[in-house]
Amino acid sequence: MSRWYLVHTRPSREATASLNLRRQGYESYLPRLLRFVRSKGRRRERVVALFPRYLFVRLEEGRQSLAPVRSSVGVSDVVKFGEDYAVVPDAVIRDLRAREDPVSGLHQLADAAPFARGAPVRISAEPFGALEGVFERYDGTGRVIVLLSLLGQEAQVCVPIPFVAPSGAV
């Protein structure tokens, strides 16, 4: 019988902990997402943990022990509630995996303010620099398609969601 456990990692060491656990023969699962971060005044895409400082590890009961997990590089500890380790139901892991993008394996968080088709938007990313356009559709990979009027013709442009705002907002 196998069970999933919740592992608390050291700050920003989720990927390191997952890799080390896999090298030791454990099955680990680190849900990730694409996030835009500001670095040196510019926005950049970065893959980060969906649950910062946490990952899941599966143990074969009677064959594998939690002791090596607790001392693995990148791991802070295995989460406990009182004296009992936090066991994560298989259904939770299945649901998380089902919500991943099938191509990239990344999760996508719901947008705070979704755009409606035909809504006027402003692109604030270089090289476009505050161009006005019309929202066309979501790309499904953290990007949107915007119609721009350039040199008398309409052109579809694929833009990361954080660089698009409703027209009139800066």
OpenMM code with the backbone's topology and positions (N, CA, C; nanometers):
from openmm import Vec3, app, unit

residues = "MET SER ARG TRP TYR LEU VAL HIS THR ARG PRO SER ARG GLU ALA THR ALA SER LEU ASN LEU ARG ARG GLN GLY TYR GLU SER TYR LEU PRO ARG LEU LEU ARG PHE VAL ARG SER LYS GLY ARG ARG ARG GLU ARG VAL VAL ALA LEU PHE PRO ARG TYR LEU PHE VAL ARG LEU GLU GLU GLY ARG GLN SER LEU ALA PRO VAL ARG SER SER VAL GLY VAL SER ASP VAL VAL LYS PHE GLY GLU ASP TYR ALA VAL VAL PRO ASP ALA VAL ILE ARG ASP LEU ARG ALA ARG GLU ASP PRO VAL SER GLY LEU HIS GLN LEU ALA ASP ALA ALA PRO PHE ALA ARG GLY ALA PRO VAL ARG ILE SER ALA GLU PRO PHE GLY ALA LEU GLU GLY VAL PHE GLU ARG TYR ASP GLY THR GLY ARG VAL ILE VAL LEU LEU SER LEU LEU GLY GLN GLU ALA GLN VAL CYS VAL PRO ILE PRO PHE VAL ALA PRO SER GLY ALA VAL".split()
positions = [
    Vec3(0.0852, -0.1183, 0.0000),
    Vec3(0.0000, 0.0000, 0.0000),
    Vec3(0.0892, 0.1239, 0.0000),
    Vec3(0.0514, 0.2220, -0.0777),
    Vec3(0.1292, 0.3458, -0.0825),
    Vec3(0.0430, 0.4623, -0.0350),
    Vec3(0.1101, 0.5624, 0.0206),
    Vec3(0.0425, 0.6822, 0.0700),
    Vec3(0.1221, 0.8058, 0.0314),
    Vec3(0.0485, 0.9141, 0.0108),
    Vec3(0.1107, 1.0434, -0.0161),
    Vec3(0.1225, 1.1195, 0.1153),
    Vec3(0.2394, 1.1840, 0.1337),
    Vec3(0.2648, 1.2667, 0.2513),
    Vec3(0.3002, 1.4074, 0.2067),
    Vec3(0.2748, 1.5036, 0.2935),
    Vec3(0.3044, 1.6436, 0.2659),
    Vec3(0.4403, 1.6777, 0.3256),
    Vec3(0.5285, 1.7317, 0.2424),
    Vec3(0.6646, 1.7649, 0.2838),
    Vec3(0.6814, 1.9165, 0.2829),
    Vec3(0.7364, 1.9695, 0.3919),
    Vec3(0.7671, 2.1120, 0.4039),
    Vec3(0.9133, 2.1293, 0.3649),
    Vec3(0.9406, 2.2182, 0.2696),
    Vec3(1.0770, 2.2352, 0.2193),
    Vec3(1.1402, 2.3627, 0.2740),
    Vec3(1.2663, 2.3763, 0.2492),
    Vec3(1.3369, 2.4998, 0.2828),
    Vec3(1.2930, 2.6066, 0.1815),
    Vec3(1.3060, 2.7344, 0.2156),
    Vec3(1.2609, 2.8403, 0.1244),
    Vec3(1.3226, 2.8272, -0.0158),
    Vec3(1.2373, 2.8294, -0.1162),
    Vec3(1.2757, 2.8225, -0.2588),
    Vec3(1.3551, 2.6972, -0.2935),
    Vec3(1.3370, 2.5890, -0.2205),
    Vec3(1.4103, 2.4646, -0.2456),
    Vec3(1.3175, 2.3488, -0.2800),
    Vec3(1.1980, 2.3793, -0.3280),
    Vec3(1.1024, 2.2743, -0.3627),
    Vec3(1.1572, 2.1826, -0.4717),
    Vec3(1.2130, 2.2408, -0.5772),
    Vec3(1.2647, 2.1611, -0.6889),
    Vec3(1.3853, 2.0783, -0.6456),
    Vec3(1.4724, 2.1359, -0.5632),
    Vec3(1.5889, 2.0634, -0.5127),
    Vec3(1.5442, 1.9440, -0.4292),
    Vec3(1.4494, 1.9663, -0.3390),
    Vec3(1.3988, 1.8587, -0.2537),
    Vec3(1.3350, 1.7494, -0.3384),
    Vec3(1.2546, 1.7875, -0.4368),
    Vec3(1.1883, 1.6893, -0.5230),
    Vec3(1.2908, 1.6046, -0.5978),
    Vec3(1.3910, 1.6685, -0.6538),
    Vec3(1.4953, 1.5975, -0.7273),
    Vec3(1.5699, 1.5003, -0.6355),
    Vec3(1.6074, 1.5447, -0.5171),
    Vec3(1.6801, 1.4577, -0.4246),
    Vec3(1.5950, 1.3404, -0.3784),
    Vec3(1.4670, 1.3622, -0.3565),
    Vec3(1.3788, 1.2528, -0.3164),
    Vec3(1.3661, 1.1493, -0.4287),
    Vec3(1.3544, 1.1978, -0.5519),
    Vec3(1.3460, 1.1055, -0.6651),
    Vec3(1.4746, 1.0244, -0.6811),
    Vec3(1.5885, 1.0887, -0.6576),
    Vec3(1.7169, 1.0183, -0.6657),
    Vec3(1.7260, 0.9069, -0.5613),
    Vec3(1.6548, 0.9226, -0.4495),
    Vec3(1.6558, 0.8227, -0.3436),
    Vec3(1.5501, 0.7149, -0.3634),
    Vec3(1.4755, 0.7229, -0.4737),
    Vec3(1.3777, 0.6202, -0.5051),
    Vec3(1.2359, 0.6505, -0.4614),
    Vec3(1.2115, 0.7724, -0.4160),
    Vec3(1.0764, 0.8122, -0.3763),
    Vec3(1.0058, 0.8755, -0.4955),
    Vec3(0.8752, 0.8603, -0.5004),
    Vec3(0.7950, 0.9312, -0.5999),
    Vec3(0.7559, 1.0645, -0.5386),
    Vec3(0.7892, 1.1730, -0.6055),
    Vec3(0.7521, 1.3044, -0.5536),
    Vec3(0.6683, 1.3776, -0.6573),
    Vec3(0.5877, 1.4683, -0.6090),
    Vec3(0.5025, 1.5484, -0.6973),
    Vec3(0.5095, 1.6935, -0.6523),
    Vec3(0.5554, 1.7780, -0.7435),
    Vec3(0.5681, 1.9208, -0.7175),
    Vec3(0.4825, 1.9961, -0.8187),
    Vec3(0.3590, 2.0335, -0.7798),
    Vec3(0.2767, 2.1128, -0.8724),
    Vec3(0.3407, 2.2501, -0.8938),
    Vec3(0.3480, 2.2925, -1.0207),
    Vec3(0.4140, 2.4195, -1.0540),
    Vec3(0.3241, 2.5063, -1.1404),
    Vec3(0.3585, 2.6342, -1.1456),
    Vec3(0.2876, 2.7266, -1.2329),
    Vec3(0.3830, 2.8312, -1.2849),
    Vec3(0.3433, 2.8952, -1.3940),
    Vec3(0.4218, 3.0021, -1.4543),
    Vec3(0.3785, 3.1323, -1.3909),
    Vec3(0.4729, 3.2056, -1.3356),
    Vec3(0.4419, 3.3293, -1.2647),
    Vec3(0.5283, 3.4394, -1.3244),
    Vec3(0.4763, 3.5585, -1.3277),
    Vec3(0.5531, 3.6730, -1.3727),
    Vec3(0.6113, 3.7411, -1.2505),
    Vec3(0.7428, 3.7594, -1.2500),
    Vec3(0.8112, 3.8240, -1.1386),
    Vec3(0.8840, 3.9470, -1.1913),
    Vec3(0.9016, 4.0436, -1.1041),
    Vec3(0.9730, 4.1646, -1.1411),
    Vec3(1.1174, 4.1482, -1.0967),
    Vec3(1.2095, 4.1644, -1.1916),
    Vec3(1.3519, 4.1529, -1.1640),
    Vec3(1.4242, 4.2650, -1.2364),
    Vec3(1.4956, 4.3466, -1.1607),
    Vec3(1.5682, 4.4603, -1.2191),
    Vec3(1.4758, 4.5500, -1.2998),
    Vec3(1.3554, 4.5719, -1.2488),
    Vec3(1.2599, 4.6613, -1.3130),
    Vec3(1.1868, 4.6022, -1.4324),
    Vec3(1.2112, 4.4769, -1.4644),
    Vec3(1.1447, 4.4138, -1.5785),
    Vec3(1.0653, 4.2937, -1.5315),
    Vec3(0.9577, 4.2660, -1.6001),
    Vec3(0.8773, 4.1480, -1.5702),
    Vec3(0.9311, 4.0298, -1.6481),
    Vec3(0.9479, 3.9174, -1.5775),
    Vec3(0.9989, 3.7972, -1.6422),
    Vec3(0.9145, 3.6783, -1.6000),
    Vec3(0.9066, 3.5803, -1.6886),
    Vec3(0.8352, 3.4571, -1.6570),
    Vec3(0.9265, 3.3663, -1.5757),
    Vec3(0.8673, 3.3011, -1.4761),
    Vec3(0.9444, 3.2090, -1.3924),
    Vec3(0.8520, 3.0962, -1.3476),
    Vec3(0.9004, 2.9742, -1.3534),
    Vec3(0.8238, 2.8601, -1.3054),
    Vec3(0.8461, 2.8500, -1.1548),
    Vec3(0.7366, 2.8510, -1.0788),
    Vec3(0.7433, 2.8458, -0.9324),
    Vec3(0.6491, 2.7373, -0.8813),
    Vec3(0.6650, 2.7038, -0.7545),
    Vec3(0.5795, 2.6034, -0.6924),
    Vec3(0.4383, 2.6584, -0.6752),
    Vec3(0.3386, 2.5761, -0.7035),
    Vec3(0.1994, 2.6146, -0.6815),
    Vec3(0.1752, 2.6381, -0.5331),
    Vec3(0.2359, 2.5546, -0.4492),
    Vec3(0.2274, 2.5686, -0.3040),
    Vec3(0.3687, 2.5964, -0.2538),
    Vec3(0.4065, 2.7243, -0.2396),
    Vec3(0.5433, 2.7555, -0.1980),
    Vec3(0.5814, 2.6827, -0.0693),
    Vec3(0.6985, 2.6204, -0.0717),
    Vec3(0.7599, 2.5470, 0.0386),
    Vec3(0.6948, 2.4123, 0.0673),
    Vec3(0.6131, 2.3612, -0.0258),
    Vec3(0.5503, 2.2305, -0.0046),
    Vec3(0.5600, 2.1459, -0.1308),
    Vec3(0.5692, 2.0143, -0.1109),
    Vec3(0.5585, 1.9168, -0.2185),
    Vec3(0.5020, 1.7888, -0.1581),
    Vec3(0.4712, 1.6929, -0.2438),
    Vec3(0.4124, 1.5675, -0.2001),
    Vec3(0.5101, 1.4543, -0.2297),
    Vec3(0.5156, 1.3568, -0.1398),
    Vec3(0.6000, 1.2399, -0.1609),
    Vec3(0.5180, 1.1152, -0.1318),
    Vec3(0.5354, 1.0124, -0.2162),
    Vec3(0.4614, 0.8862, -0.2000),
    Vec3(0.5567, 0.7813, -0.1450),
    Vec3(0.5097, 0.7131, -0.0410),
    Vec3(0.5875, 0.6070, 0.0211),
    Vec3(0.5160, 0.4744, 0.0093),
    Vec3(0.5917, 0.3711, -0.0171),
    Vec3(0.5394, 0.2351, -0.0156),
    Vec3(0.5478, 0.1881, 0.1290),
    Vec3(0.4319, 0.1737, 0.1947),
    Vec3(0.4280, 0.1333, 0.3358),
    Vec3(0.5017, 0.0008, 0.3543),
    Vec3(0.5875, -0.0058, 0.4560),
    Vec3(0.6614, -0.1272, 0.4863),
    Vec3(0.7888, -0.1436, 0.4057),
    Vec3(0.8034, -0.0688, 0.2972),
    Vec3(0.9221, -0.0785, 0.2123),
    Vec3(1.0083, 0.0468, 0.2215),
    Vec3(0.9451, 0.1619, 0.2402),
    Vec3(1.0166, 0.2891, 0.2472),
    Vec3(0.9869, 0.3564, 0.3807),
    Vec3(1.0831, 0.4337, 0.4286),
    Vec3(1.0707, 0.5025, 0.5561),
    Vec3(1.0687, 0.6535, 0.5349),
    Vec3(1.0059, 0.7258, 0.6284),
    Vec3(1.0056, 0.8715, 0.6237),
    Vec3(1.1364, 0.9309, 0.6756),
    Vec3(1.2171, 0.8547, 0.7469),
    Vec3(1.3407, 0.9072, 0.8053),
    Vec3(1.4333, 0.9691, 0.7002),
    Vec3(1.4616, 0.9018, 0.5876),
    Vec3(1.5481, 0.9645, 0.4872),
    Vec3(1.4848, 1.0884, 0.4231),
    Vec3(1.3527, 1.0925, 0.4179),
    Vec3(1.2841, 1.2086, 0.3600),
    Vec3(1.3137, 1.3322, 0.4430),
    Vec3(1.3046, 1.3187, 0.5754),
    Vec3(1.3254, 1.4328, 0.6655),
    Vec3(1.4665, 1.4891, 0.6563),
    Vec3(1.5636, 1.4048, 0.6202),
    Vec3(1.7020, 1.4523, 0.6158),
    Vec3(1.7519, 1.4782, 0.4732),
    Vec3(1.6630, 1.4768, 0.3753),
    Vec3(1.7032, 1.5021, 0.2364),
    Vec3(1.7359, 1.6490, 0.2154),
    Vec3(1.8259, 1.6741, 0.1220),
    Vec3(1.8635, 1.8108, 0.0879),
    Vec3(1.7408, 1.8858, 0.0379),
    Vec3(1.7167, 2.0033, 0.0925),
    Vec3(1.6037, 2.0869, 0.0531),
    Vec3(1.4795, 2.0678, 0.1378),
    Vec3(1.4750, 1.9591, 0.2162),
    Vec3(1.3578, 1.9302, 0.2992),
    Vec3(1.3766, 1.9918, 0.4368),
    Vec3(1.2726, 2.0575, 0.4845),
    Vec3(1.2722, 2.1095, 0.6213),
    Vec3(1.2184, 2.0032, 0.7160),
    Vec3(1.1025, 1.9440, 0.6821),
    Vec3(1.0430, 1.8382, 0.7638),
    Vec3(0.9212, 1.7816, 0.6911),
    Vec3(0.8695, 1.6736, 0.7436),
    Vec3(0.7443, 1.6175, 0.6947),
    Vec3(0.6345, 1.6762, 0.7837),
    Vec3(0.5275, 1.7242, 0.7243),
    Vec3(0.4204, 1.7915, 0.7986),
    Vec3(0.3488, 1.6915, 0.8897),
    Vec3(0.3256, 1.7357, 1.0136),
    Vec3(0.2557, 1.6539, 1.1132),
    Vec3(0.1390, 1.7326, 1.1702),
    Vec3(0.0368, 1.6613, 1.2103),
    Vec3(-0.0730, 1.7158, 1.2881),
    Vec3(-0.0693, 1.6420, 1.4206),
    Vec3(-0.0134, 1.7056, 1.5219),
    Vec3(0.0082, 1.6381, 1.6489),
    Vec3(0.1184, 1.5359, 1.6304),
    Vec3(0.0896, 1.4109, 1.6574),
    Vec3(0.1871, 1.3026, 1.6439),
    Vec3(0.1771, 1.2316, 1.5095),
    Vec3(0.0741, 1.2632, 1.4309),
    Vec3(0.0490, 1.1928, 1.3053),
    Vec3(0.0974, 1.2735, 1.1858),
    Vec3(0.1615, 1.2036, 1.0919),
    Vec3(0.2037, 1.2690, 0.9689),
    Vec3(0.0815, 1.3019, 0.8839),
    Vec3(0.0900, 1.4117, 0.8103),
    Vec3(-0.0194, 1.4547, 0.7229),
    Vec3(-0.0237, 1.3637, 0.5999),
    Vec3(-0.1268, 1.2810, 0.5922),
    Vec3(-0.1462, 1.1914, 0.4783),
    Vec3(-0.2416, 1.2606, 0.3814),
    Vec3(-0.2020, 1.2649, 0.2560),
    Vec3(-0.2819, 1.3315, 0.1532),
    Vec3(-0.3556, 1.2237, 0.0738),
    Vec3(-0.4881, 1.2339, 0.0639),
    Vec3(-0.5634, 1.1332, -0.0122),
    Vec3(-0.5206, 1.1281, -0.1594),
    Vec3(-0.5204, 1.0088, -0.2162),
    Vec3(-0.4858, 0.9910, -0.3575),
    Vec3(-0.5718, 1.0786, -0.4481),
    Vec3(-0.6979, 1.0989, -0.4108),
    Vec3(-0.7898, 1.1789, -0.4927),
    Vec3(-0.7408, 1.3231, -0.5066),
    Vec3(-0.6779, 1.3770, -0.4043),
    Vec3(-0.6261, 1.5143, -0.4104),
    Vec3(-0.5146, 1.5227, -0.5142),
    Vec3(-0.4245, 1.4274, -0.5121),
    Vec3(-0.3139, 1.4263, -0.6093),
    Vec3(-0.3680, 1.4061, -0.7506),
    Vec3(-0.4648, 1.3144, -0.7666),
    Vec3(-0.5266, 1.2930, -0.8989),
    Vec3(-0.5912, 1.4215, -0.9496),
    Vec3(-0.6634, 1.4917, -0.8614),
    Vec3(-0.7296, 1.6161, -0.9023),
    Vec3(-0.6279, 1.7234, -0.9414),
    Vec3(-0.5202, 1.7346, -0.8651),
    Vec3(-0.4165, 1.8325, -0.8993),
    Vec3(-0.3546, 1.8005, -1.0347),
    Vec3(-0.3238, 1.6748, -1.0562),
    Vec3(-0.2636, 1.6350, -1.1847),
    Vec3(-0.3599, 1.6551, -1.3010),
    Vec3(-0.4882, 1.6359, -1.2770),
    Vec3(-0.5890, 1.6548, -1.3823),
    Vec3(-0.6025, 1.8014, -1.4212),
    Vec3(-0.5679, 1.8910, -1.3317),
    Vec3(-0.5804, 2.0347, -1.3589),
    Vec3(-0.4576, 2.0951, -1.4259),
    Vec3(-0.3526, 2.0146, -1.4432),
    Vec3(-0.2319, 2.0631, -1.5101),
    Vec3(-0.2568, 2.0805, -1.6593),
    Vec3(-0.1831, 2.1713, -1.7183),
    Vec3(-0.1854, 2.1851, -1.8633),
    Vec3(-0.1236, 2.0574, -1.9208),
    Vec3(-0.1908, 1.9900, -2.0153),
    Vec3(-0.1390, 1.8630, -2.0662),
    Vec3(-0.0055, 1.8754, -2.1390),
    Vec3(0.0251, 1.9901, -2.1934),
    Vec3(0.1492, 2.0070, -2.2685),
    Vec3(0.2648, 2.0478, -2.1772),
    Vec3(0.2442, 2.1525, -2.0990),
    Vec3(0.3533, 2.2065, -2.0171),
    Vec3(0.3633, 2.1427, -1.8796),
    Vec3(0.2532, 2.0834, -1.8310),
    Vec3(0.2525, 2.0279, -1.6964),
    Vec3(0.2367, 2.1332, -1.5881),
    Vec3(0.2097, 2.2563, -1.6286),
    Vec3(0.1961, 2.3671, -1.5340),
    Vec3(0.0504, 2.3944, -1.5020),
    Vec3(0.0265, 2.4454, -1.3830),
    Vec3(-0.1079, 2.4874, -1.3441),
    Vec3(-0.1275, 2.6317, -1.3870),
    Vec3(-0.2519, 2.6708, -1.4005),
    Vec3(-0.2838, 2.8095, -1.4327),
    Vec3(-0.3870, 2.8571, -1.3334),
    Vec3(-0.3570, 2.9673, -1.2671),
    Vec3(-0.4510, 3.0244, -1.1722),
    Vec3(-0.5569, 3.1028, -1.2470),
    Vec3(-0.6749, 3.1095, -1.1895),
    Vec3(-0.7833, 3.1865, -1.2512),
    Vec3(-0.7452, 3.3330, -1.2545),
    Vec3(-0.7797, 3.3990, -1.3612),
    Vec3(-0.7499, 3.5416, -1.3748),
    Vec3(-0.8377, 3.6234, -1.2817),
    Vec3(-0.7786, 3.7277, -1.2252),
    Vec3(-0.8517, 3.8131, -1.1314),
    Vec3(-0.9631, 3.8896, -1.2039),
    Vec3(-0.9332, 3.9404, -1.3212),
    Vec3(-1.0318, 4.0164, -1.3963),
    Vec3(-1.0322, 3.9666, -1.5406),
    Vec3(-1.1128, 3.8655, -1.5703),
    Vec3(-1.1127, 3.8130, -1.7065),
    Vec3(-1.1665, 3.9150, -1.8067),
    Vec3(-1.1142, 3.9057, -1.9253),
    Vec3(-1.1562, 3.9960, -2.0317),
    Vec3(-1.2655, 3.9296, -2.1143),
    Vec3(-1.3542, 4.0104, -2.1650),
    Vec3(-1.4600, 3.9616, -2.2536),
    Vec3(-1.4173, 3.9885, -2.3978),
    Vec3(-1.4557, 3.8976, -2.4856),
    Vec3(-1.4230, 3.9146, -2.6276),
    Vec3(-1.4770, 4.0484, -2.6766),
    Vec3(-1.3912, 4.1247, -2.7447),
    Vec3(-1.4302, 4.2547, -2.7976),
    Vec3(-1.4041, 4.3709, -2.7024),
    Vec3(-1.3582, 4.3420, -2.5802),
    Vec3(-1.3318, 4.4493, -2.4825),
    Vec3(-1.2064, 4.5273, -2.5219),
    Vec3(-1.2099, 4.6604, -2.5093),
    Vec3(-1.0903, 4.7400, -2.5382),
    Vec3(-0.9847, 4.7172, -2.4289),
    Vec3(-0.8600, 4.6946, -2.4724),
    Vec3(-0.7509, 4.6705, -2.3784),
    Vec3(-0.6294, 4.7544, -2.4176),
    Vec3(-0.5386, 4.7651, -2.3225),
    Vec3(-0.4131, 4.8365, -2.3447),
    Vec3(-0.2992, 4.7399, -2.3156),
    Vec3(-0.2010, 4.7354, -2.4052),
    Vec3(-0.0828, 4.6517, -2.3858),
    Vec3(0.0278, 4.7399, -2.3304),
    Vec3(0.0829, 4.6988, -2.2174),
    Vec3(0.1865, 4.7800, -2.1532),
    Vec3(0.3257, 4.7202, -2.1675),
    Vec3(0.3420, 4.6189, -2.2517),
    Vec3(0.4718, 4.5509, -2.2662),
    Vec3(0.5502, 4.6075, -2.3836),
    Vec3(0.6816, 4.6075, -2.3686),
    Vec3(0.7675, 4.6410, -2.4811),
    Vec3(0.7601, 4.5244, -2.5798),
    Vec3(0.7664, 4.5410, -2.7069),
    Vec3(0.7936, 4.6630, -2.7804),
    Vec3(0.6678, 4.7422, -2.8151),
    Vec3(0.5525, 4.7019, -2.7613),
    Vec3(0.4259, 4.7641, -2.7993),
    Vec3(0.4023, 4.8968, -2.7290),
    Vec3(0.4444, 4.9083, -2.6031),
    Vec3(0.4378, 5.0334, -2.5285),
    Vec3(0.3049, 5.1051, -2.5305),
    Vec3(0.2090, 5.0632, -2.4533),
    Vec3(0.0806, 5.1304, -2.4325),
    Vec3(-0.0053, 5.1394, -2.5587),
    Vec3(-0.0034, 5.0382, -2.6400),
    Vec3(-0.0908, 5.0344, -2.7569),
    Vec3(-0.2313, 4.9921, -2.7154),
    Vec3(-0.3302, 5.0465, -2.7817),
    Vec3(-0.4689, 5.0095, -2.7582),
    Vec3(-0.5065, 4.8990, -2.8569),
    Vec3(-0.5867, 4.8039, -2.8085),
    Vec3(-0.6300, 4.6960, -2.8941),
    Vec3(-0.7634, 4.6419, -2.8487),
    Vec3(-0.8032, 4.5299, -2.9061),
    Vec3(-0.9301, 4.4655, -2.8729),
    Vec3(-0.8996, 4.3213, -2.8321),
    Vec3(-0.9533, 4.2820, -2.7150),
    Vec3(-0.9310, 4.1468, -2.6667),
    Vec3(-1.0013, 4.0479, -2.7588),
    Vec3(-0.9274, 3.9443, -2.8015),
    Vec3(-0.9826, 3.8425, -2.8897),
    Vec3(-1.0141, 3.7143, -2.8108),
    Vec3(-0.9112, 3.6545, -2.7467),
    Vec3(-0.9331, 3.5298, -2.6729),
    Vec3(-0.8120, 3.4972, -2.5863),
    Vec3(-0.8333, 3.4028, -2.4947),
    Vec3(-0.7244, 3.3491, -2.4139),
    Vec3(-0.6525, 3.2432, -2.4947),
    Vec3(-0.5211, 3.2376, -2.4800),
    Vec3(-0.4399, 3.1398, -2.5513),
    Vec3(-0.4354, 3.0073, -2.4764),
    Vec3(-0.4562, 3.0103, -2.3445),
    Vec3(-0.4542, 2.8892, -2.2642),
    Vec3(-0.3182, 2.8594, -2.2050),
    Vec3(-0.2173, 2.9403, -2.2344),
    Vec3(-0.0823, 2.9206, -2.1817),
    Vec3(-0.0351, 3.0434, -2.1052),
    Vec3(-0.1279, 3.1144, -2.0416),
    Vec3(-0.0907, 3.2349, -1.9681),
    Vec3(-0.0787, 3.3556, -2.0582),
    Vec3(-0.1326, 3.3439, -2.1780),
    Vec3(-0.1249, 3.4535, -2.2757),
    Vec3(-0.2631, 3.4789, -2.3344),
    Vec3(-0.2774, 3.5957, -2.3957),
    Vec3(-0.4020, 3.6306, -2.4622),
    Vec3(-0.3712, 3.6777, -2.6038),
    Vec3(-0.4710, 3.6677, -2.6889),
    Vec3(-0.4603, 3.7185, -2.8250),
    Vec3(-0.5342, 3.8517, -2.8296),
    Vec3(-0.4638, 3.9551, -2.8760),
    Vec3(-0.5196, 4.0892, -2.8855),
    Vec3(-0.5117, 4.1336, -3.0316),
    Vec3(-0.6198, 4.1955, -3.0794),
    Vec3(-0.6203, 4.2510, -3.2152),
    Vec3(-0.5723, 4.3955, -3.2093),
    Vec3(-0.4697, 4.4262, -3.2883),
    Vec3(-0.4163, 4.5616, -3.2954),
    Vec3(-0.4346, 4.6156, -3.4358),
    Vec3(-0.4613, 4.7440, -3.4471),
    Vec3(-0.4648, 4.8094, -3.5780),
    Vec3(-0.3281, 4.8707, -3.6009),
    Vec3(-0.2525, 4.8098, -3.6919),
    Vec3(-0.1180, 4.8562, -3.7224),
    Vec3(-0.1075, 4.8873, -3.8708),
    Vec3(-0.0694, 5.0084, -3.9021),
    Vec3(-0.0519, 5.0523, -4.0408),
    Vec3(-0.1748, 5.0243, -4.1263),
    Vec3(-0.2921, 5.0482, -4.0685),
    Vec3(-0.4165, 5.0333, -4.1417),
    Vec3(-0.4659, 4.8905, -4.1535),
    Vec3(-0.3980, 4.7947, -4.0910),
    Vec3(-0.4406, 4.6560, -4.0964),
    Vec3(-0.4513, 4.6009, -3.9549),
    Vec3(-0.5411, 4.5030, -3.9384),
    Vec3(-0.5535, 4.4391, -3.8076),
    Vec3(-0.4575, 4.3221, -3.7997),
    Vec3(-0.3899, 4.3116, -3.6844),
    Vec3(-0.2954, 4.2027, -3.6622),
    Vec3(-0.3226, 4.1401, -3.5265),
    Vec3(-0.3154, 4.0069, -3.5216),
    Vec3(-0.3295, 3.9368, -3.3943),
    Vec3(-0.1930, 3.9295, -3.3274),
    Vec3(-0.1903, 3.9654, -3.1981),
    Vec3(-0.0661, 3.9633, -3.1218),
    Vec3(-0.0886, 3.8784, -2.9974),
    Vec3(0.0057, 3.7884, -2.9681),
    Vec3(0.0000, 3.7046, -2.8494),
    Vec3(0.0816, 3.7732, -2.7391),
    Vec3(0.0153, 3.8004, -2.6248),
    Vec3(0.0767, 3.8790, -2.5182),
    Vec3(0.0550, 3.8087, -2.3838),
    Vec3(0.1574, 3.8064, -2.2948),
    Vec3(0.1357, 3.7520, -2.1600),
    Vec3(0.0257, 3.8300, -2.0869),
    Vec3(-0.0593, 3.7594, -2.0141),
    Vec3(-0.1743, 3.8203, -1.9467),
    Vec3(-0.1377, 3.9406, -1.8595),
    Vec3(-0.0278, 3.9353, -1.7814),
    Vec3(0.0003, 4.0503, -1.6951),
    Vec3(0.0295, 4.1804, -1.7691),
    Vec3(0.0608, 4.1727, -1.8992),
    Vec3(0.0904, 4.2928, -1.9752),
    Vec3(-0.0328, 4.3547, -2.0394),
    Vec3(-0.1496, 4.2976, -2.0132),
    Vec3(-0.2739, 4.3478, -2.0718),
    Vec3(-0.3628, 4.3987, -1.9609),
    Vec3(-0.4166, 4.5187, -1.9821),
    Vec3(-0.5071, 4.5794, -1.8837),
    Vec3(-0.6274, 4.6354, -1.9569),
    Vec3(-0.7392, 4.6523, -1.8879),
    Vec3(-0.8537, 4.7170, -1.9523),
    Vec3(-0.8149, 4.8562, -2.0003),
    Vec3(-0.8674, 4.8966, -2.1131),
    Vec3(-0.8351, 5.0280, -2.1681),
    Vec3(-0.8737, 5.1360, -2.0673),
    Vec3(-0.7853, 5.2333, -2.0500),
    Vec3(-0.8088, 5.3390, -1.9516),
    Vec3(-0.7317, 5.3134, -1.8235),
    Vec3(-0.6937, 5.1868, -1.7969),
    Vec3(-0.6106, 5.1551, -1.6803),
    Vec3(-0.4660, 5.1529, -1.7235),
    Vec3(-0.3764, 5.1928, -1.6365),
    Vec3(-0.2339, 5.1953, -1.6719),
    Vec3(-0.1594, 5.0920, -1.5964),
] * unit.nanometer
topology = app.Topology()
chain = topology.addChain("A")
for resn in residues:
    res = topology.addResidue(resn, chain)
    for name in ("N", "CA", "C"):
        topology.addAtom(name, app.Element.getBySymbol(name[0]), res)
